[in-house]
Amino acid sequence: MNIDKAITTTQNKLIKIAKRKGIYEDFGQKEISKLENKYIDSSNYTNDMNKKRELIENFANWCENYAI
């Protein structure tokens, strides 16, 4: 699974959780960590890896600002 699809899938999962249980403190943090662990190499700063970091950062911002 590529990172774009993984983020979209995770985003849809979080929307369902938020509708069912509401939004909680640290909303999405566990999922962000999983994405970082799977897709980010902390010693790699190529353009491709930096793009992945940017995508995850944008997803983290979405999680912080999401409201039902």
PDB file of N, CA, C, O and CB in Angstrom:
ATOM      1  N   MET A   1       0.856  -1.181   0.000  1.00  0.00           N
ATOM      2  CA  MET A   1       0.000   0.000   0.000  1.00  0.00           C
ATOM      3  C   MET A   1       0.896   1.236   0.000  1.00  0.00           C
ATOM      4  O   MET A   1       1.834   1.329   0.792  1.00  0.00           O
ATOM      5  CB  MET A   1      -0.971   0.002   1.234  1.00  0.00           C
ATOM      6  N   ASN A   2       0.607   2.176  -0.883  1.00  0.00           N
ATOM      7  CA  ASN A   2       1.409   3.390  -0.895  1.00  0.00           C
ATOM      8  C   ASN A   2       0.929   4.359   0.183  1.00  0.00           C
ATOM      9  O   ASN A   2      -0.147   4.182   0.754  1.00  0.00           O
ATOM     10  CB  ASN A   2       1.355   4.056  -2.277  1.00  0.00           C
ATOM     11  N   ILE A   3       1.716   5.354   0.447  1.00  0.00           N
ATOM     12  CA  ILE A   3       1.436   6.264   1.562  1.00  0.00           C
ATOM     13  C   ILE A   3       0.140   7.059   1.351  1.00  0.00           C
ATOM     14  O   ILE A   3      -0.595   7.309   2.307  1.00  0.00           O
ATOM     15  CB  ILE A   3       2.605   7.228   1.750  1.00  0.00           C
ATOM     16  N   ASP A   4      -0.137   7.450   0.119  1.00  0.00           N
ATOM     17  CA  ASP A   4      -1.383   8.201  -0.142  1.00  0.00           C
ATOM     18  C   ASP A   4      -2.613   7.374   0.219  1.00  0.00           C
ATOM     19  O   ASP A   4      -3.538   7.865   0.865  1.00  0.00           O
ATOM     20  CB  ASP A   4      -1.457   8.625  -1.625  1.00  0.00           C
ATOM     21  N   LYS A   5      -2.608   6.125  -0.204  1.00  0.00           N
ATOM     22  CA  LYS A   5      -3.742   5.244   0.084  1.00  0.00           C
ATOM     23  C   LYS A   5      -3.825   4.960   1.586  1.00  0.00           C
ATOM     24  O   LYS A   5      -4.919   4.909   2.149  1.00  0.00           O
ATOM     25  CB  LYS A   5      -3.617   3.918  -0.709  1.00  0.00           C
ATOM     26  N   ALA A   6      -2.680   4.778   2.229  1.00  0.00           N
ATOM     27  CA  ALA A   6      -2.658   4.508   3.669  1.00  0.00           C
ATOM     28  C   ALA A   6      -3.229   5.691   4.451  1.00  0.00           C
ATOM     29  O   ALA A   6      -3.981   5.496   5.405  1.00  0.00           O
ATOM     30  CB  ALA A   6      -1.220   4.204   4.140  1.00  0.00           C
ATOM     31  N   ILE A   7      -2.881   6.902   4.058  1.00  0.00           N
ATOM     32  CA  ILE A   7      -3.392   8.095   4.736  1.00  0.00           C
ATOM     33  C   ILE A   7      -4.902   8.224   4.515  1.00  0.00           C
ATOM     34  O   ILE A   7      -5.645   8.515   5.452  1.00  0.00           O
ATOM     35  CB  ILE A   7      -2.661   9.366   4.229  1.00  0.00           C
ATOM     36  N   THR A   8      -5.348   8.009   3.291  1.00  0.00           N
ATOM     37  CA  THR A   8      -6.782   8.095   3.000  1.00  0.00           C
ATOM     38  C   THR A   8      -7.568   7.051   3.790  1.00  0.00           C
ATOM     39  O   THR A   8      -8.618   7.355   4.356  1.00  0.00           O
ATOM     40  CB  THR A   8      -7.035   7.915   1.496  1.00  0.00           C
ATOM     41  N   THR A   9      -7.063   5.837   3.828  1.00  0.00           N
ATOM     42  CA  THR A   9      -7.722   4.771   4.587  1.00  0.00           C
ATOM     43  C   THR A   9      -7.784   5.121   6.065  1.00  0.00           C
ATOM     44  O   THR A   9      -8.819   4.945   6.707  1.00  0.00           O
ATOM     45  CB  THR A   9      -6.990   3.438   4.393  1.00  0.00           C
ATOM     46  N   THR A  10      -6.676   5.617   6.603  1.00  0.00           N
ATOM     47  CA  THR A  10      -6.618   5.996   8.016  1.00  0.00           C
ATOM     48  C   THR A  10      -7.551   7.158   8.305  1.00  0.00           C
ATOM     49  O   THR A  10      -8.226   7.176   9.333  1.00  0.00           O
ATOM     50  CB  THR A  10      -5.189   6.361   8.416  1.00  0.00           C
ATOM     51  N   GLN A  11      -7.590   8.121   7.407  1.00  0.00           N
ATOM     52  CA  GLN A  11      -8.470   9.274   7.562  1.00  0.00           C
ATOM     53  C   GLN A  11      -9.933   8.833   7.613  1.00  0.00           C
ATOM     54  O   GLN A  11     -10.691   9.304   8.461  1.00  0.00           O
ATOM     55  CB  GLN A  11      -8.253  10.272   6.413  1.00  0.00           C
ATOM     56  N   ASN A  12     -10.331   7.941   6.718  1.00  0.00           N
ATOM     57  CA  ASN A  12     -11.715   7.446   6.697  1.00  0.00           C
ATOM     58  C   ASN A  12     -12.033   6.682   7.978  1.00  0.00           C
ATOM     59  O   ASN A  12     -13.134   6.794   8.515  1.00  0.00           O
ATOM     60  CB  ASN A  12     -11.951   6.540   5.469  1.00  0.00           C
ATOM     61  N   LYS A  13     -11.076   5.914   8.461  1.00  0.00           N
ATOM     62  CA  LYS A  13     -11.260   5.172   9.710  1.00  0.00           C
ATOM     63  C   LYS A  13     -11.468   6.144  10.877  1.00  0.00           C
ATOM     64  O   LYS A  13     -12.349   5.931  11.711  1.00  0.00           O
ATOM     65  CB  LYS A  13     -10.040   4.251   9.982  1.00  0.00           C
ATOM     66  N   LEU A  14     -10.669   7.200  10.938  1.00  0.00           N
ATOM     67  CA  LEU A  14     -10.791   8.183  12.016  1.00  0.00           C
ATOM     68  C   LEU A  14     -12.118   8.940  11.944  1.00  0.00           C
ATOM     69  O   LEU A  14     -12.702   9.258  12.980  1.00  0.00           O
ATOM     70  CB  LEU A  14      -9.627   9.171  11.962  1.00  0.00           C
ATOM     71  N   ILE A  15     -12.590   9.225  10.756  1.00  0.00           N
ATOM     72  CA  ILE A  15     -13.888   9.908  10.600  1.00  0.00           C
ATOM     73  C   ILE A  15     -14.995   9.037  11.175  1.00  0.00           C
ATOM     74  O   ILE A  15     -15.873   9.529  11.883  1.00  0.00           O
ATOM     75  CB  ILE A  15     -14.177  10.231   9.101  1.00  0.00           C
ATOM     76  N   LYS A  16     -14.954   7.741  10.871  1.00  0.00           N
ATOM     77  CA  LYS A  16     -15.961   6.822  11.410  1.00  0.00           C
ATOM     78  C   LYS A  16     -15.896   6.763  12.935  1.00  0.00           C
ATOM     79  O   LYS A  16     -16.929   6.770  13.604  1.00  0.00           O
ATOM     80  CB  LYS A  16     -15.770   5.416  10.822  1.00  0.00           C
ATOM     81  N   ILE A  17     -14.686   6.706  13.480  1.00  0.00           N
ATOM     82  CA  ILE A  17     -14.519   6.673  14.935  1.00  0.00           C
ATOM     83  C   ILE A  17     -15.048   7.957  15.555  1.00  0.00           C
ATOM     84  O   ILE A  17     -15.731   7.913  16.578  1.00  0.00           O
ATOM     85  CB  ILE A  17     -13.038   6.470  15.312  1.00  0.00           C
ATOM     86  N   ALA A  18     -14.742   9.099  14.948  1.00  0.00           N
ATOM     87  CA  ALA A  18     -15.183  10.389  15.480  1.00  0.00           C
ATOM     88  C   ALA A  18     -16.703  10.501  15.470  1.00  0.00           C
ATOM     89  O   ALA A  18     -17.293  11.050  16.401  1.00  0.00           O
ATOM     90  CB  ALA A  18     -14.570  11.535  14.672  1.00  0.00           C
ATOM     91  N   LYS A  19     -17.331   9.989  14.435  1.00  0.00           N
ATOM     92  CA  LYS A  19     -18.798  10.040  14.370  1.00  0.00           C
ATOM     93  C   LYS A  19     -19.430   9.142  15.420  1.00  0.00           C
ATOM     94  O   LYS A  19     -20.483   9.458  15.974  1.00  0.00           O
ATOM     95  CB  LYS A  19     -19.287   9.634  12.979  1.00  0.00           C
ATOM     96  N   ARG A  20     -18.776   8.021  15.686  1.00  0.00           N
ATOM     97  CA  ARG A  20     -19.324   7.055  16.622  1.00  0.00           C
ATOM     98  C   ARG A  20     -19.014   7.414  18.080  1.00  0.00           C
ATOM     99  O   ARG A  20     -19.890   7.322  18.939  1.00  0.00           O
ATOM    100  CB  ARG A  20     -18.787   5.678  16.305  1.00  0.00           C
ATOM    101  N   LYS A  21     -17.770   7.822  18.361  1.00  0.00           N
ATOM    102  CA  LYS A  21     -17.330   8.042  19.741  1.00  0.00           C
ATOM    103  C   LYS A  21     -17.015   9.498  20.066  1.00  0.00           C
ATOM    104  O   LYS A  21     -16.855   9.851  21.234  1.00  0.00           O
ATOM    105  CB  LYS A  21     -16.121   7.211  20.017  1.00  0.00           C
ATOM    106  N   GLY A  22     -16.926  10.337  19.052  1.00  0.00           N
ATOM    107  CA  GLY A  22     -16.529  11.716  19.265  1.00  0.00           C
ATOM    108  C   GLY A  22     -15.024  11.886  19.137  1.00  0.00           C
ATOM    109  O   GLY A  22     -14.279  10.919  18.981  1.00  0.00           O
ATOM    110  N   ILE A  23     -14.607  13.121  19.206  1.00  0.00           N
ATOM    111  CA  ILE A  23     -13.179  13.445  19.089  1.00  0.00           C
ATOM    112  C   ILE A  23     -12.588  13.514  20.489  1.00  0.00           C
ATOM    113  O   ILE A  23     -13.216  14.019  21.418  1.00  0.00           O
ATOM    114  CB  ILE A  23     -12.956  14.797  18.322  1.00  0.00           C
ATOM    115  N   TYR A  24     -11.400  13.010  20.623  1.00  0.00           N
ATOM    116  CA  TYR A  24     -10.728  12.958  21.916  1.00  0.00           C
ATOM    117  C   TYR A  24      -9.382  13.663  21.829  1.00  0.00           C
ATOM    118  O   TYR A  24      -8.880  13.930  20.738  1.00  0.00           O
ATOM    119  CB  TYR A  24     -10.546  11.499  22.381  1.00  0.00           C
ATOM    120  N   GLU A  25      -8.806  13.960  22.984  1.00  0.00           N
ATOM    121  CA  GLU A  25      -7.471  14.557  23.020  1.00  0.00           C
ATOM    122  C   GLU A  25      -6.513  13.586  22.338  1.00  0.00           C
ATOM    123  O   GLU A  25      -6.711  12.377  22.454  1.00  0.00           O
ATOM    124  CB  GLU A  25      -7.013  14.871  24.498  1.00  0.00           C
ATOM    125  N   ASP A  26      -5.537  14.029  21.668  1.00  0.00           N
ATOM    126  CA  ASP A  26      -4.584  13.198  20.921  1.00  0.00           C
ATOM    127  C   ASP A  26      -5.254  12.438  19.777  1.00  0.00           C
ATOM    128  O   ASP A  26      -4.807  11.349  19.417  1.00  0.00           O
ATOM    129  CB  ASP A  26      -3.903  12.211  21.862  1.00  0.00           C
ATOM    130  N   PHE A  27      -6.303  12.990  19.213  1.00  0.00           N
ATOM    131  CA  PHE A  27      -7.029  12.368  18.105  1.00  0.00           C
ATOM    132  C   PHE A  27      -6.067  12.096  16.952  1.00  0.00           C
ATOM    133  O   PHE A  27      -5.489  13.028  16.394  1.00  0.00           O
ATOM    134  CB  PHE A  27      -8.204  13.269  17.634  1.00  0.00           C
ATOM    135  N   GLY A  28      -5.895  10.835  16.597  1.00  0.00           N
ATOM    136  CA  GLY A  28      -5.070  10.445  15.453  1.00  0.00           C
ATOM    137  C   GLY A  28      -3.597  10.252  15.743  1.00  0.00           C
ATOM    138  O   GLY A  28      -2.852   9.860  14.845  1.00  0.00           O
ATOM    139  N   GLN A  29      -3.149  10.509  16.949  1.00  0.00           N
ATOM    140  CA  GLN A  29      -1.716  10.426  17.240  1.00  0.00           C
ATOM    141  C   GLN A  29      -1.170   9.008  17.073  1.00  0.00           C
ATOM    142  O   GLN A  29      -0.070   8.822  16.552  1.00  0.00           O
ATOM    143  CB  GLN A  29      -1.445  10.913  18.654  1.00  0.00           C
ATOM    144  N   LYS A  30      -1.929   8.020  17.508  1.00  0.00           N
ATOM    145  CA  LYS A  30      -1.489   6.632  17.378  1.00  0.00           C
ATOM    146  C   LYS A  30      -1.345   6.274  15.895  1.00  0.00           C
ATOM    147  O   LYS A  30      -0.390   5.606  15.497  1.00  0.00           O
ATOM    148  CB  LYS A  30      -2.489   5.667  18.081  1.00  0.00           C
ATOM    149  N   GLU A  31      -2.287   6.719  15.100  1.00  0.00           N
ATOM    150  CA  GLU A  31      -2.268   6.428  13.673  1.00  0.00           C
ATOM    151  C   GLU A  31      -1.123   7.146  12.963  1.00  0.00           C
ATOM    152  O   GLU A  31      -0.510   6.591  12.051  1.00  0.00           O
ATOM    153  CB  GLU A  31      -3.594   6.819  13.043  1.00  0.00           C
ATOM    154  N   ILE A  32      -0.836   8.374  13.377  1.00  0.00           N
ATOM    155  CA  ILE A  32       0.281   9.135  12.806  1.00  0.00           C
ATOM    156  C   ILE A  32       1.591   8.410  13.102  1.00  0.00           C
ATOM    157  O   ILE A  32       2.443   8.280  12.222  1.00  0.00           O
ATOM    158  CB  ILE A  32       0.316  10.588  13.374  1.00  0.00           C
ATOM    159  N   SER A  33       1.753   7.942  14.324  1.00  0.00           N
ATOM    160  CA  SER A  33       2.963   7.205  14.699  1.00  0.00           C
ATOM    161  C   SER A  33       3.128   5.941  13.863  1.00  0.00           C
ATOM    162  O   SER A  33       4.234   5.618  13.431  1.00  0.00           O
ATOM    163  CB  SER A  33       2.927   6.845  16.184  1.00  0.00           C
ATOM    164  N   LYS A  34       2.034   5.231  13.638  1.00  0.00           N
ATOM    165  CA  LYS A  34       2.100   4.021  12.815  1.00  0.00           C
ATOM    166  C   LYS A  34       2.551   4.348  11.391  1.00  0.00           C
ATOM    167  O   LYS A  34       3.382   3.644  10.818  1.00  0.00           O
ATOM    168  CB  LYS A  34       0.733   3.318  12.787  1.00  0.00           C
ATOM    169  N   LEU A  35       1.996   5.423  10.826  1.00  0.00           N
ATOM    170  CA  LEU A  35       2.391   5.826   9.473  1.00  0.00           C
ATOM    171  C   LEU A  35       3.869   6.211   9.424  1.00  0.00           C
ATOM    172  O   LEU A  35       4.588   5.823   8.503  1.00  0.00           O
ATOM    173  CB  LEU A  35       1.525   7.000   8.990  1.00  0.00           C
ATOM    174  N   GLU A  36       4.315   6.973  10.419  1.00  0.00           N
ATOM    175  CA  GLU A  36       5.725   7.373  10.460  1.00  0.00           C
ATOM    176  C   GLU A  36       6.627   6.151  10.572  1.00  0.00           C
ATOM    177  O   GLU A  36       7.639   6.059   9.878  1.00  0.00           O
ATOM    178  CB  GLU A  36       5.983   8.330  11.638  1.00  0.00           C
ATOM    179  N   ASN A  37       6.266   5.219  11.435  1.00  0.00           N
ATOM    180  CA  ASN A  37       7.091   4.019  11.608  1.00  0.00           C
ATOM    181  C   ASN A  37       7.150   3.182  10.336  1.00  0.00           C
ATOM    182  O   ASN A  37       8.179   2.577  10.035  1.00  0.00           O
ATOM    183  CB  ASN A  37       6.555   3.172  12.756  1.00  0.00           C
ATOM    184  N   LYS A  38       6.074   3.145   9.605  1.00  0.00           N
ATOM    185  CA  LYS A  38       6.021   2.321   8.401  1.00  0.00           C
ATOM    186  C   LYS A  38       6.695   2.979   7.191  1.00  0.00           C
ATOM    187  O   LYS A  38       7.361   2.300   6.410  1.00  0.00           O
ATOM    188  CB  LYS A  38       4.583   2.008   8.068  1.00  0.00           C
ATOM    189  N   TYR A  39       6.527   4.290   7.035  1.00  0.00           N
ATOM    190  CA  TYR A  39       6.942   4.941   5.791  1.00  0.00           C
ATOM    191  C   TYR A  39       8.153   5.875   5.900  1.00  0.00           C
ATOM    192  O   TYR A  39       8.718   6.255   4.874  1.00  0.00           O
ATOM    193  CB  TYR A  39       5.805   5.711   5.258  1.00  0.00           C
ATOM    194  N   ILE A  40       8.559   6.248   7.094  1.00  0.00           N
ATOM    195  CA  ILE A  40       9.638   7.227   7.248  1.00  0.00           C
ATOM    196  C   ILE A  40      10.917   6.561   7.727  1.00  0.00           C
ATOM    197  O   ILE A  40      10.925   5.825   8.714  1.00  0.00           O
ATOM    198  CB  ILE A  40       9.226   8.331   8.225  1.00  0.00           C
ATOM    199  N   ASP A  41      11.996   6.836   7.007  1.00  0.00           N
ATOM    200  CA  ASP A  41      13.334   6.407   7.413  1.00  0.00           C
ATOM    201  C   ASP A  41      14.025   7.645   7.978  1.00  0.00           C
ATOM    202  O   ASP A  41      14.305   8.597   7.249  1.00  0.00           O
ATOM    203  CB  ASP A  41      14.155   5.772   6.200  1.00  0.00           C
ATOM    204  N   SER A  42      14.293   7.625   9.265  1.00  0.00           N
ATOM    205  CA  SER A  42      14.809   8.829   9.936  1.00  0.00           C
ATOM    206  C   SER A  42      16.190   9.253   9.448  1.00  0.00           C
ATOM    207  O   SER A  42      16.607  10.380   9.715  1.00  0.00           O
ATOM    208  CB  SER A  42      14.863   8.598  11.423  1.00  0.00           C
ATOM    209  N   SER A  43      16.904   8.395   8.749  1.00  0.00           N
ATOM    210  CA  SER A  43      18.226   8.762   8.258  1.00  0.00           C
ATOM    211  C   SER A  43      18.210   9.155   6.780  1.00  0.00           C
ATOM    212  O   SER A  43      19.255   9.463   6.206  1.00  0.00           O
ATOM    213  CB  SER A  43      19.191   7.615   8.472  1.00  0.00           C
ATOM    214  N   ASN A  44      17.037   9.145   6.173  1.00  0.00           N
ATOM    215  CA  ASN A  44      16.910   9.418   4.749  1.00  0.00           C
ATOM    216  C   ASN A  44      16.246  10.782   4.539  1.00  0.00           C
ATOM    217  O   ASN A  44      15.134  11.021   5.010  1.00  0.00           O
ATOM    218  CB  ASN A  44      16.098   8.299   4.048  1.00  0.00           C
ATOM    219  N   TYR A  45      16.939  11.663   3.832  1.00  0.00           N
ATOM    220  CA  TYR A  45      16.384  12.994   3.559  1.00  0.00           C
ATOM    221  C   TYR A  45      16.339  13.290   2.062  1.00  0.00           C
ATOM    222  O   TYR A  45      16.578  14.418   1.631  1.00  0.00           O
ATOM    223  CB  TYR A  45      17.207  14.067   4.273  1.00  0.00           C
ATOM    224  N   THR A  46      16.031  12.270   1.288  1.00  0.00           N
ATOM    225  CA  THR A  46      15.865  12.477  -0.152  1.00  0.00           C
ATOM    226  C   THR A  46      14.566  13.243  -0.391  1.00  0.00           C
ATOM    227  O   THR A  46      13.746  13.394   0.515  1.00  0.00           O
ATOM    228  CB  THR A  46      15.859  11.114  -0.924  1.00  0.00           C
ATOM    229  N   ASN A  47      14.392  13.720  -1.611  1.00  0.00           N
ATOM    230  CA  ASN A  47      13.165  14.447  -1.944  1.00  0.00           C
ATOM    231  C   ASN A  47      11.938  13.569  -1.748  1.00  0.00           C
ATOM    232  O   ASN A  47      10.908  14.039  -1.264  1.00  0.00           O
ATOM    233  CB  ASN A  47      13.219  14.956  -3.386  1.00  0.00           C
ATOM    234  N   ASP A  48      12.042  12.300  -2.119  1.00  0.00           N
ATOM    235  CA  ASP A  48      10.919  11.382  -1.959  1.00  0.00           C
ATOM    236  C   ASP A  48      10.556  11.205  -0.488  1.00  0.00           C
ATOM    237  O   ASP A  48       9.377  11.233  -0.135  1.00  0.00           O
ATOM    238  CB  ASP A  48      11.248  10.025  -2.586  1.00  0.00           C
ATOM    239  N   MET A  49      11.538  11.028   0.357  1.00  0.00           N
ATOM    240  CA  MET A  49      11.277  10.837   1.787  1.00  0.00           C
ATOM    241  C   MET A  49      10.738  12.124   2.414  1.00  0.00           C
ATOM    242  O   MET A  49       9.862  12.072   3.278  1.00  0.00           O
ATOM    243  CB  MET A  49      12.563  10.387   2.516  1.00  0.00           C
ATOM    244  N   ASN A  50      11.251  13.267   1.987  1.00  0.00           N
ATOM    245  CA  ASN A  50      10.741  14.543   2.503  1.00  0.00           C
ATOM    246  C   ASN A  50       9.289  14.763   2.073  1.00  0.00           C
ATOM    247  O   ASN A  50       8.507  15.359   2.813  1.00  0.00           O
ATOM    248  CB  ASN A  50      11.622  15.714   2.013  1.00  0.00           C
ATOM    249  N   LYS A  51       8.927  14.282   0.876  1.00  0.00           N
ATOM    250  CA  LYS A  51       7.542  14.378   0.422  1.00  0.00           C
ATOM    251  C   LYS A  51       6.646  13.525   1.315  1.00  0.00           C
ATOM    252  O   LYS A  51       5.540  13.941   1.661  1.00  0.00           O
ATOM    253  CB  LYS A  51       7.416  13.935  -1.057  1.00  0.00           C
ATOM    254  N   LYS A  52       7.115  12.338   1.690  1.00  0.00           N
ATOM    255  CA  LYS A  52       6.353  11.479   2.600  1.00  0.00           C
ATOM    256  C   LYS A  52       6.184  12.157   3.959  1.00  0.00           C
ATOM    257  O   LYS A  52       5.109  12.104   4.556  1.00  0.00           O
ATOM    258  CB  LYS A  52       7.052  10.109   2.769  1.00  0.00           C
ATOM    259  N   ARG A  53       7.248  12.793   4.443  1.00  0.00           N
ATOM    260  CA  ARG A  53       7.161  13.529   5.711  1.00  0.00           C
ATOM    261  C   ARG A  53       6.112  14.637   5.616  1.00  0.00           C
ATOM    262  O   ARG A  53       5.334  14.848   6.546  1.00  0.00           O
ATOM    263  CB  ARG A  53       8.538  14.128   6.090  1.00  0.00           C
ATOM    264  N   GLU A  54       6.098  15.332   4.500  1.00  0.00           N
ATOM    265  CA  GLU A  54       5.135  16.421   4.295  1.00  0.00           C
ATOM    266  C   GLU A  54       3.696  15.881   4.276  1.00  0.00           C
ATOM    267  O   GLU A  54       2.793  16.491   4.849  1.00  0.00           O
ATOM    268  CB  GLU A  54       5.443  17.170   2.972  1.00  0.00           C
ATOM    269  N   LEU A  55       3.493  14.751   3.624  1.00  0.00           N
ATOM    270  CA  LEU A  55       2.152  14.156   3.577  1.00  0.00           C
ATOM    271  C   LEU A  55       1.676  13.774   4.978  1.00  0.00           C
ATOM    272  O   LEU A  55       0.520  14.008   5.330  1.00  0.00           O
ATOM    273  CB  LEU A  55       2.144  12.916   2.659  1.00  0.00           C
ATOM    274  N   ILE A  56       2.560  13.191   5.767  1.00  0.00           N
ATOM    275  CA  ILE A  56       2.189  12.804   7.128  1.00  0.00           C
ATOM    276  C   ILE A  56       1.963  14.043   7.988  1.00  0.00           C
ATOM    277  O   ILE A  56       1.060  14.055   8.825  1.00  0.00           O
ATOM    278  CB  ILE A  56       3.276  11.907   7.754  1.00  0.00           C
ATOM    279  N   GLU A  57       2.761  15.071   7.796  1.00  0.00           N
ATOM    280  CA  GLU A  57       2.562  16.319   8.542  1.00  0.00           C
ATOM    281  C   GLU A  57       1.212  16.950   8.191  1.00  0.00           C
ATOM    282  O   GLU A  57       0.511  17.449   9.071  1.00  0.00           O
ATOM    283  CB  GLU A  57       3.708  17.315   8.248  1.00  0.00           C
ATOM    284  N   ASN A  58       0.855  16.928   6.920  1.00  0.00           N
ATOM    285  CA  ASN A  58      -0.460  17.453   6.508  1.00  0.00           C
ATOM    286  C   ASN A  58      -1.584  16.640   7.134  1.00  0.00           C
ATOM    287  O   ASN A  58      -2.601  17.197   7.548  1.00  0.00           O
ATOM    288  CB  ASN A  58      -0.595  17.441   4.969  1.00  0.00           C
ATOM    289  N   PHE A  59      -1.406  15.328   7.203  1.00  0.00           N
ATOM    290  CA  PHE A  59      -2.396  14.471   7.846  1.00  0.00           C
ATOM    291  C   PHE A  59      -2.486  14.787   9.340  1.00  0.00           C
ATOM    292  O   PHE A  59      -3.580  14.816   9.903  1.00  0.00           O
ATOM    293  CB  PHE A  59      -2.046  12.985   7.631  1.00  0.00           C
ATOM    294  N   ALA A  60      -1.354  15.021   9.975  1.00  0.00           N
ATOM    295  CA  ALA A  60      -1.343  15.380  11.400  1.00  0.00           C
ATOM    296  C   ALA A  60      -2.091  16.693  11.620  1.00  0.00           C
ATOM    297  O   ALA A  60      -2.832  16.829  12.594  1.00  0.00           O
ATOM    298  CB  ALA A  60       0.114  15.496  11.927  1.00  0.00           C
ATOM    299  N   ASN A  61      -1.903  17.649  10.730  1.00  0.00           N
ATOM    300  CA  ASN A  61      -2.636  18.921  10.821  1.00  0.00           C
ATOM    301  C   ASN A  61      -4.126  18.702  10.641  1.00  0.00           C
ATOM    302  O   ASN A  61      -4.935  19.332  11.323  1.00  0.00           O
ATOM    303  CB  ASN A  61      -2.124  19.917   9.771  1.00  0.00           C
ATOM    304  N   TRP A  62      -4.494  17.816   9.732  1.00  0.00           N
ATOM    305  CA  TRP A  62      -5.908  17.498   9.545  1.00  0.00           C
ATOM    306  C   TRP A  62      -6.488  16.928  10.837  1.00  0.00           C
ATOM    307  O   TRP A  62      -7.586  17.310  11.244  1.00  0.00           O
ATOM    308  CB  TRP A  62      -6.096  16.497   8.378  1.00  0.00           C
ATOM    309  N   CYS A  63      -5.764  16.021  11.483  1.00  0.00           N
ATOM    310  CA  CYS A  63      -6.226  15.414  12.732  1.00  0.00           C
ATOM    311  C   CYS A  63      -6.419  16.478  13.814  1.00  0.00           C
ATOM    312  O   CYS A  63      -7.400  16.441  14.558  1.00  0.00           O
ATOM    313  CB  CYS A  63      -5.226  14.344  13.212  1.00  0.00           C
ATOM    314  N   GLU A  64      -5.494  17.411  13.899  1.00  0.00           N
ATOM    315  CA  GLU A  64      -5.585  18.467  14.919  1.00  0.00           C
ATOM    316  C   GLU A  64      -6.789  19.377  14.690  1.00  0.00           C
ATOM    317  O   GLU A  64      -7.380  19.881  15.645  1.00  0.00           O
ATOM    318  CB  GLU A  64      -4.304  19.302  14.930  1.00  0.00           C
ATOM    319  N   ASN A  65      -7.148  19.586  13.436  1.00  0.00           N
ATOM    320  CA  ASN A  65      -8.189  20.545  13.104  1.00  0.00           C
ATOM    321  C   ASN A  65      -9.526  19.921  12.751  1.00  0.00           C
ATOM    322  O   ASN A  65     -10.480  20.639  12.450  1.00  0.00           O
ATOM    323  CB  ASN A  65      -7.740  21.383  11.981  1.00  0.00           C
ATOM    324  N   TYR A  66      -9.614  18.604  12.781  1.00  0.00           N
ATOM    325  CA  TYR A  66     -10.844  17.930  12.387  1.00  0.00           C
ATOM    326  C   TYR A  66     -11.952  18.196  13.407  1.00  0.00           C
ATOM    327  O   TYR A  66     -11.739  18.099  14.616  1.00  0.00           O
ATOM    328  CB  TYR A  66     -10.604  16.418  12.239  1.00  0.00           C
ATOM    329  N   ALA A  67     -13.106  18.525  12.909  1.00  0.00           N
ATOM    330  CA  ALA A  67     -14.292  18.702  13.738  1.00  0.00           C
ATOM    331  C   ALA A  67     -15.459  18.101  12.982  1.00  0.00           C
ATOM    332  O   ALA A  67     -15.578  18.281  11.770  1.00  0.00           O
ATOM    333  CB  ALA A  67     -14.547  20.213  14.081  1.00  0.00           C
ATOM    334  N   ILE A  68     -16.301  17.403  13.674  1.00  0.00           N
ATOM    335  CA  ILE A  68     -17.440  16.735  13.041  1.00  0.00           C
ATOM    336  C   ILE A  68     -18.431  17.794  12.565  1.00  0.00           C
ATOM    337  O   ILE A  68     -19.471  17.457  11.999  1.00  0.00           O
ATOM    338  CB  ILE A  68     -18.128  15.733  14.026  1.00  0.00           C
TER     339      ILE A  68
END
